[in-house]
Amino acid sequence: MMRTLMEKTITFLSWLMTLVLFSVVLFFIGYLLHKGLPVLGRSLVFGETDPMQAILGRARVFDGLFPAVMGTLYLVLLSTALALPIGISAGIYLAEYAPPAAGRRFGFFFDILAGIPSIVIGLFGFSVAVFLHKHFSGRISPCLLISALSLAFLVLPYIIRSTQVALESLPAPIRRTAPALGATRLQNLVYVLIPHALSNIVSGIILSIGRCAEDTAVIMLTGVVATAGIPSSLLSQYEALPFYIYYISGQYADQAELDKGYGACLILLGICAVLFILAGMVKKHLTHRALYKV
Amino acid sequence: MKTSGDAIAKAFFLSCAGISAVMTSAVFLFMIVLGLPLFRKGSFMDIWMGTWSPAEGVFGIGHMIAGTFWIAIPAVVLSLPLSLGTSFVIAGLGGPRLRETLISLVRFMTGIPTVIYGFLGIFLLVPLIREELGGPGMCVLAASMVLAVLITPTMVLFFSHSLMAVDPAHVQAARALGAGRIQRLLYVMLPEALGGMATGLVLALGRALGDTLIALMLAGNALGMPAGFLDPARTLTGHIALVQAADYDSLEFRSIFACGIALYLFTTASVIAVRFIERGKKEAA
């Protein structure tokens, strides 16, 4: 009797907790849409400037989010380009070459790397910048390049792990056929294993792009500022969407600025949602294409 | 020719893994070297346990360590029932279609930018706490509540994954004996999944300790020891984000490296804890 009562209570509470969790999140998103949709539009991004002129770099945007959007875009492209070769290669090593003991030891480091708070990575990037400034060149200070390097370091363990897991989860028949026919390890890797694992690797990469786009703690120590315009070089300071949201939350002067903050939230959430959906679609379709070239 | 290509490729892959591991250690070494002036100056215990009193030249981070746990522990406690309930529904109580939908939703939640949670917290939760419960509004409670929502998806994914990884033969045997959904969940799946769930709990605590934006935006960042949930507090991460000393050589600035070291050690401890749990699980099996 006591037992059935407990079972019924737990069942009820479980459904209730699920309901609470999703209502909170749906309420958050609904509130964001309610506040952000009315401001969403051309003037939110481009202000008074003509969009074409702004995109072509002929005119500066003063009261729009365009520089922040471009800053985030540069940041994502740069840090992904920096992290990909090292991350994928390290993942391949762990999955295909490392002896078990070495694999465990490396795994320990990458678990720590994945757990290091992003602000500590930012602090590391900042320290490196200060170090370079003192000992090598006075021109180096926290900037777009330092941020991109730090972000690349932040997402490195995710890329390593998703590459490793994607390769390790391939079934033995796929793994053994090509070597049995005389292929070398590298040929097996390039022509068989990577194409089969590609969709999972790419969807891991897309999710780590999302992390680059949303991270605020790393960039706030390594060169992001509230107003900088579109960065002119790798060594200049820049704006970024998540930092803009953080900045507005404390420094907004009037309702219009606050509304722009909600608009920025919505754009950032939209970017992350698109990346998330893309990752899911890639997971479903890419392997098929890579293998059968359709 | 082919074999040498193979050897080169292997060396390249190994060096990439090596570089990543060396960089991970470099982070820790950098912080120790840059924090050295601080450790030379004050007594060792003063730094970790002491209070922040610039007038006396003491820059202890004891209150920041306390503030970090004041916010992270309640966040985990709040998140635990939410995560348990949701993972029970995903793993056993709901049907397969509901399971797919809920898992996709939870996965999506892990991708919602932290700064957006902070932004909404400032304009929705902080005024509510200020008016209903009093105090400054920006406080431990506001930060832990939002942090709980932030870490719940991580916990749910780990919990439901370990519950569903339980040997289906055991679950079906229980079913054949007439056990209902909740009975299979409580008496068959849950006991076997506890190890994996403990891993999820440790990782969620790690996320809560290491998060910067939520505490920075919602906890008020006051220096000093919080006496209750409605008091403001400063976390280790928030302290790093806030110190902007113009003088890189001042002890005040150096204190952020002590914070960095503390956070790095928390991370290492949690990784070791997870390894212990997993080893225990293997031995039990």
Interface residues (C-beta under 8 A of the other chain):
Chain A: E7 K8 I10 T11 L13 S14 W15 L16 M17 T18 V20 L21 F22 V24 V25 F28 Y31 L32 P85 I86 G87 S89 A90 I92 Y93 L94 E96 Y97 A98 F106 F108 F109 F110 D111 I112 L113 G115 I116 P117 S118 I119 V120 I121 G122 L123 F124 S127 V128 V130 F153 L156 P157 I160 T184 R185 L186 Q187 L189 L207 G210 A213 E214 T216 A217 M220 L221 P242 I245 Y246 I248 S249 G250 L258 G261 C265 L268 L269 C272 A273 L275 F276 G280
Chain B: K2 T3 G5 D6 A9 K10 F12 F13 L14 C16 A17 I19 S20 A21 M23 T24 S25 A26 V27 F30 M31 L34 P81 L82 L84 G85 T86 F88 V89 L93 L102 S104 L105 R107 F108 M109 G111 I112 P113 T114 V115 I116 Y117 G118 F119 L120 I122 F123 L124 V149 T152 V156 G180 I182 Q183 L186 L203 G206 L209 G210 D211 T212 L213 L216 M217 T237 I240 A241 Y248 I256 F257 G260 L263 Y264 T267 T268 S270 V271 V274 R275
